[in-house]
Amino acid sequence: MQFDPHPSSPELNPDSFTITRRHFVRTMGAAIAGTPFLGVDGLLAGQTGDAAKTTAPEPLVKQLYESMTPTQKSKVCFDWDHKDKNGLLRQHVRANWNITEPIVNSDFFTKDQQEKIEAIFFGHFNPSWHKKIRKQLMDDQGGYGEDQSIAIFGTPGTDQFQFVMTGRHTTVRSDGDSAEHLAFGGPIFYGHAAEEFNETAGHPGNVFWEQALKANQVYKILDGNQRKAALIPKAPPESKIQFKKSPDQITGLQISDMTKDQKQEMQSVLNLLIEPFRTSDQKEVKKCIEAQGGLDKCRISFYQAGDIGNDGVWDNWRLEGPSFVWHYRGAPHVHVWVNISADPHTQISAT
């Protein structure tokens, strides 16, 4: 488990975070006790283990909401169109933030509510990825629920609500298709600093690095002219994931200019990108891509700056279309920003 509250350069400050006394005590206590993961037995009445963790999040959000007291709701529940200094709060995303103050593993929530929240959270992910997600949370936050918070927008059970869970390197959402044109219910974020803040070449232990290796396989099979189009000196700011006003503003190699085998490899990249998430979200991503004309309308860019180890394995890259952005920043460690819609006019805020 690695925490670096003092990043090596000023530009990395947004990703740094302070270890509170509560966080330190809980983290070290878990380590000393030899219990690195929170137990999940009895997540819901009549369900245990993986069966409970793979329950669809949306019905559980309704149960959670109905179990809350007025005081709890005043702290973590908001109107559908609630705005703060960043704009529409339910459409905001950051690399490291808590959308509300109460921490999941605190006495603000009852044990039953904590179990529901855990089931909701893991319900967002493919069960085969649960172990990897727990490792990411342990490395980045001291374990599941130790530095995560939630918010509920609208009224669960109606056709207009959203659940959001945030923390360092974590923003996930579920909304029961309240916004049908959005994948994941809105912009999401995932990342990992596995062994240290400044990871070395190869990113040892990073659960998401395989995605970058898969994208680099595409680069390897490009010809000279294609590489010239795909390789760009410097990446845009990582949080700039709003859709471009015109497709002509998107840089990189057009997927439609690839050969058949190269396109097949690109499809494999997309499949690996969406693999960590539940089946319904995977389908929504594909639906949104088809609405904009498929992968052929997207471009892939690799960025020379930030090549850890100068090994020609591009740590930073981006897959982008008219209403599709999957921005992968691998240096100094992995940050991934995702914004996907069927409508290129969708507005979000990101910092």
Summary of the structure (lengths in Angstrom):
residues: 351
radius of gyration: 19.9
end to end distance: 25.9
largest distance: 62.6
contacts: 1147
relative contact order: 0.14
helix: 38%
strand: 20%
